[in-house]
Amino acid sequence: MKVVNSCVLKEWYDSEYSACDNGTLFGELRGEFKQFLDSLPDGPGQALELGCGDGRNLTALARKGYSLSGVDMVDSTVQSRKHNPWLRELNFQQTDILNYLPAHESYDVLVCSEVLHFFTREELLQVIPKIISAVKPGGYIFLDLLSDLTRYFQESGEPFIWDKEAGLSIQESEGFFDAWLGDFDIYSFNKFFDKQSWPLSNSDNLPIDPYTWQGTYVSVCARKRQ
Ligand SMILES: C[S@@+](CC[C@H](N)C(=O)[O-])C[C@H]1O[C@@H](n2cnc3c(N)ncnc32)[C@H](O)[C@@H]1O
């Protein structure tokens, strides 16, 4: 099994977001996130997404009347801010989630989706309490963990892992969410198998070879008790 240095991830995402001319790298919302949206009251309110990418989830939250804050380790909304009027008022901060401390009990809606699988177990224990404490009492949270994850390079077929990731099984992810969300009422637990080939853009300037991954998103929708 090849182990790839995860420091290339920043460069990889930077190239992908810069190369997507129309501003949307990820396209359609996931079904579980749509269900989460349906469960939310309409805004006004404050919404924060950690690892917000091109802002597709934030756009949906803006349509529901929420004011937006987004954090990403790269300038991920560089194109979408130009093309997407829903992101015009986005308060975007480029920083690593590991170094970011969201204000305590300040958000009506908090999302961290398709990101947590990049953290080691130790980092998850550091990040999750910060995320949870940023939700207002009565506020809503959507989290997911890509579990049972495998990747292989398309040309050689060689499997690889990042040097820095938790590598959780579905059962472990479910257990973590149960343990972390003690102050919340969990109202939806979902599993969604996905398989994707990367890169998503036409960028010809990427730091690793094209690869395919597959895994199961374990996701949770929950509301913080008052
Ligand atoms: C697969 S994308 C998901 C984007 C968005 N959440 C969505 O669902 O459309 C993962 C994003 O997480 C960001 N990311 C990964 N690790 C991060 C970290 N430690 N701090 C901040 N952002 C991070 C990446 O730059 C990338 O934009």
The ligand as an ORCA input file, in Angstrom:
! r2SCAN-3c Opt
* xyz 0 1
  C     -14.617     17.352     -0.850
  S     -14.511     19.070     -0.533
  C     -16.125     19.365      0.168
  C     -16.598     20.785      0.022
  C     -17.978     21.089      0.617
  N     -18.033     20.790      2.024
  C     -19.071     20.343     -0.114
  O     -19.614     19.362      0.435
  O     -19.382     20.718     -1.236
  C     -13.437     19.145      0.870
  C     -13.015     20.568      1.228
  O     -12.420     20.544      2.530
  C     -11.328     21.423      2.541
  N     -10.441     21.007      3.647
  C      -9.832     19.803      3.815
  N      -9.102     19.808      4.949
  C      -9.258     21.045      5.502
  C      -8.748     21.668      6.671
  N      -7.924     21.034      7.510
  N      -9.110     22.946      6.939
  C      -9.942     23.623      6.092
  N     -10.447     23.078      4.962
  C     -10.120     21.806      4.668
  C     -10.716     21.263      1.152
  O      -9.906     22.348      0.806
  C     -11.965     21.143      0.294
  O     -12.382     22.411     -0.173
*
